C-alpha cells in the first residue's frame, strides 16, 4: 500500500506537471544560475538558471513513459513467444528457446547503447532497445506456465470440441498467466526507469534541454558540485530511488497476491 500511494503521487505529479510546475523547465536565466533553494526557487536552479523543481516534475513524465512503454513492449513480445513455445513445444519451442538464449547472451545496456548510436538519442530509441532485447525473462515465465496449463482437463476438453489453437491460447491460456506476468511487468518498469537514467547520465538517452532525471544528474560530475551544490543532484537521485523502490514494493505486493503459497489458510 505504501508503494501504491507513493507511485500514485509520482504519476499525479507527472501528469499535472504542465499545470503545477512553477516555471518553464527549459527557460534559461543565466543571471540566477546555480542559486541555492529559496522561496523563489524551492529546489534552487541549475548551471543555466533553470528551475530544478520544474525540471524534476517534467522529468517524471519522461521516466514513467519510458519505463511503462518499454515494459509493455517487452512483456508483449515475451507473452507472444512464450505462449507459442509452451503450447506447441517441439521444433517451435526449440527455435524460440535458442533465440531466447541468444538474446540473453548480449549485455542489455551495451545493446541499447548500440541502438541509440544507430537511431540517435531519444526516449523512443531507449524504449525500442529495451523492448526488443528485454523480453526473454517474460518469455521464459510464460513458456513454463503454458507448458503446464496445456495438459489440464479444460484444455483437453476445449480441443476435443474443436476450439482452434489461436482461440485456445488467447481466450483460455493467456488470461491464466496474466497475474504472474503482471508482477514481472512491474519489475521491468523499475529496471527500464534505471536504464533510462543511466543512459541519460552518460549522454546517450534524453538530450537536453528536455528534462530527465538522468541528464539532471549528468551536471553533477565535479567534486565542487557534489560537495557544495547538493540541490543539483540530490532531488533527481532521490526521485529515481523513491520511484524504483515504490514500483518494487508494488511488484512484491502483487507477487504475494498471485502466489497461492503466500496465502494464509484460515
C-alpha positions in Angstrom: 0.0 0.0 0.0 2.9 2.4 0.7 4.4 1.7 -2.7 1.0 2.2 -4.3 0.4 5.5 -2.6 3.9 6.8 -3.4 3.7 5.6 -7.0 0.2 7.2 -7.5 1.6 10.5 -6.2 4.5 10.4 -8.6 2.1 9.6 -11.5 -0.1 12.5 -10.4 2.9 14.9 -10.4 4.0 13.7 -13.8 0.5 14.1 -15.3 -0.1 17.5 -13.8 3.5 18.9 -14.3 2.5 21.3 -17.1 -0.1 22.8 -14.7 1.7 22.7 -11.4 5.3 23.4 -12.4 6.2 26.9 -11.2 8.5 27.7 -14.2 9.2 26.7 -17.7 11.6 23.7 -17.4 13.7 24.8 -20.4 13.7 28.5 -19.8 17.3 29.8 -19.4 18.2 32.6 -17.0 21.9 33.0 -16.6 21.6 35.7 -14.0 20.2 33.2 -11.5 22.4 30.3 -12.3 23.2 27.8 -9.6 21.2 29.6 -6.9 20.5 27.5 -3.7 17.0 26.7 -2.7 14.9 29.8 -1.8 11.3 30.8 -1.6 11.6 31.9 -5.3 13.1 28.6 -6.4 12.2 25.9 -3.9 14.9 23.4 -5.1 17.3 26.0 -6.5 18.5 26.5 -10.1 21.0 24.6 -12.3 24.0 25.9 -14.2 21.9 27.8 -16.8 19.3 29.2 -14.3 16.6 26.7 -15.0 14.3 25.8 -12.0 15.2 22.4 -10.6 11.7 21.7 -9.2 10.1 22.4 -12.6 12.6 20.2 -14.4 12.2 17.5 -11.8 8.4 17.4 -12.3 8.6 17.3 -16.1 11.3 14.7 -15.9 8.9 12.3 -14.2 6.8 12.2 -17.4 9.8 11.0 -19.4 11.0 8.4 -16.9 7.5 6.9 -16.4 6.7 7.0 -20.1 10.0 5.2 -20.9 9.5 2.7 -18.1 5.9 1.8 -18.8 6.2 1.8 -22.6 9.3 -0.4 -22.6 7.9 -2.8 -20.1 4.6 -3.2 -22.1 6.6 -3.8 -25.3 8.9 -6.4 -23.9 6.1 -8.1 -22.0 4.0 -8.3 -25.1 6.8 -9.9 -27.1 7.6 -12.3 -24.3 3.9 -13.2 -23.9 3.6 -14.0 -27.7 6.8 -16.0 -28.0 6.4 -17.8 -24.6 2.8 -18.8 -25.5 3.9 -20.3 -28.8 6.8 -22.1 -27.3 4.8 -23.5 -24.4 1.8 -24.6 -26.4 3.4 -26.1 -29.5 6.6 -27.4 -27.9 8.8 -29.5 -30.3 10.6 -27.5 -33.0 8.8 -24.3 -32.2 9.9 -24.5 -28.6 13.5 -25.3 -29.7 13.7 -22.3 -32.0 12.3 -19.8 -29.6 14.4 -21.2 -26.7 17.6 -20.8 -28.8 16.5 -17.3 -29.7 15.9 -16.5 -26.0 19.3 -17.8 -25.0 21.0 -15.8 -27.8 19.3 -12.5 -26.7 20.2 -13.2 -23.1 23.9 -13.6 -24.1 24.1 -9.9 -25.0 24.5 -7.3 -22.2 21.3 -5.3 -22.4 23.0 -1.9 -21.6 25.6 -2.3 -24.4 22.9 -3.4 -26.9 20.8 -0.4 -26.1 23.9 1.9 -26.5 24.4 0.5 -30.0 20.8 1.0 -30.9 20.9 4.6 -29.6 24.1 5.2 -31.6 22.4 4.0 -34.7 18.9 5.6 -34.3 20.0 8.6 -32.3 19.4 9.5 -28.7 15.8 9.9 -27.5 13.2 8.2 -25.5 11.8 6.1 -28.4 15.2 4.7 -29.1 15.5 3.6 -25.5 12.0 2.1 -25.5 12.7 0.2 -28.7 16.0 -1.1 -27.3 14.6 -2.3 -24.0 11.5 -3.8 -25.6 13.3 -5.7 -28.4 16.0 -7.1 -26.1 14.4 -7.3 -22.7 11.7 -9.9 -23.3 13.5 -13.2 -22.5 12.5 -13.1 -18.8 8.8 -12.8 -19.6 9.1 -15.4 -22.4 10.5 -18.0 -20.1 7.9 -17.4 -17.4 5.0 -17.6 -19.9 6.5 -20.7 -21.5 6.7 -22.5 -18.2 3.2 -21.6 -17.3 1.7 -22.5 -20.6 3.7 -25.7 -20.7 1.9 -26.9 -17.5 -1.5 -25.4 -18.3 -1.9 -27.1 -21.7 -2.2 -30.5 -20.1 -5.1 -29.5 -17.8 -8.6 -31.1 -18.4 -10.1 -27.8 -19.5 -7.6 -27.5 -22.4 -8.1 -31.1 -23.4 -11.9 -30.6 -23.3 -11.7 -27.5 -25.4 -9.6 -29.2 -28.0 -12.0 -32.1 -28.1 -14.9 -29.9 -29.2 -12.8 -28.2 -31.9 -11.6 -25.0 -30.4 -8.9 -23.5 -32.6 -5.3 -23.1 -31.2 -5.5 -19.3 -31.5 -8.7 -19.1 -29.6 -7.5 -21.6 -27.0 -4.3 -19.6 -26.4 -5.9 -16.2 -26.4 -9.2 -16.9 -24.5 -8.2 -19.7 -22.1 -4.4 -19.9 -21.5 -3.2 -16.3 -21.7 -5.7 -15.0 -19.0 -4.3 -17.6 -16.6 -0.8 -16.2 -16.9 -1.7 -12.5 -16.6 -1.3 -12.5 -12.8 2.3 -13.7 -12.6 3.2 -11.7 -15.8 1.9 -8.5 -14.2 4.5 -8.9 -11.4 7.2 -9.3 -14.0 6.0 -6.3 -15.8 6.2 -4.1 -12.7 9.8 -5.1 -12.1 10.5 -4.4 -15.8 9.2 -0.9 -15.4 11.6 -0.3 -12.5 14.5 -1.7 -14.5 13.6 0.5 -17.5 13.5 3.6 -15.4 17.0 2.8 -14.1 18.3 2.1 -17.6 16.9 5.4 -18.9 18.5 7.3 -16.1 21.8 5.5 -16.7 21.8 6.3 -20.4 20.8 9.9 -19.9 23.5 10.3 -17.3 26.0 9.0 -19.9 24.6 11.5 -22.5 23.1 8.7 -24.6 19.5 9.0 -23.5 17.2 12.0 -23.3 19.1 15.0 -24.7 19.0 18.5 -23.1 17.1 20.7 -22.9 14.4 18.1 -22.4 14.5 17.3 -18.7 15.2 13.8 -17.5 16.3 12.6 -14.0 19.4 11.1 -15.7 20.6 14.1 -17.5 19.9 16.2 -14.4 22.4 14.0 -12.6 24.8 14.5 -15.5 25.5 18.0 -14.4 26.9 16.8 -11.0 30.1 15.3 -12.2 32.6 17.5 -10.4 33.7 17.4 -6.7 32.8 21.0 -6.3 29.2 20.5 -7.3 28.9 17.3 -5.2 30.2 19.0 -2.1 28.7 22.5 -2.3 25.7 22.2 -4.6 23.7 19.2 -3.4 20.4 20.7 -4.8 21.7 19.8 -8.3 21.9 16.1 -7.7 20.0 15.1 -4.5 16.5 15.8 -5.9 16.8 13.7 -9.2 18.8 11.0 -7.4 16.1 10.8 -4.7 13.4 10.8 -7.3 14.9 7.8 -9.1 15.4 5.9 -5.9 11.9 6.5 -4.5 10.2 5.7 -7.8 12.1 2.4 -8.3 11.6 1.5 -4.6 7.8 2.2 -4.9 7.5 0.1 -8.1 9.3 -2.7 -6.5 7.1 -2.5 -3.4 4.0 -2.8 -5.7 5.6 -5.7 -7.5 6.3 -7.5 -4.3 2.7 -7.0 -3.2 1.3 -8.3 -6.5 3.6 -11.3 -6.2 2.3 -12.2 -2.8 -1.3 -11.6 -4.0 -1.0 -14.0 -7.0 1.2 -16.6 -5.3 -1.1 -19.2 -3.5 1.8 -20.2 -1.3 1.7 -16.8 0.3 -1.9 -17.0 1.3 -2.8 -17.9 4.8 -5.4 -20.7 5.0 -7.9 -19.8 7.7 
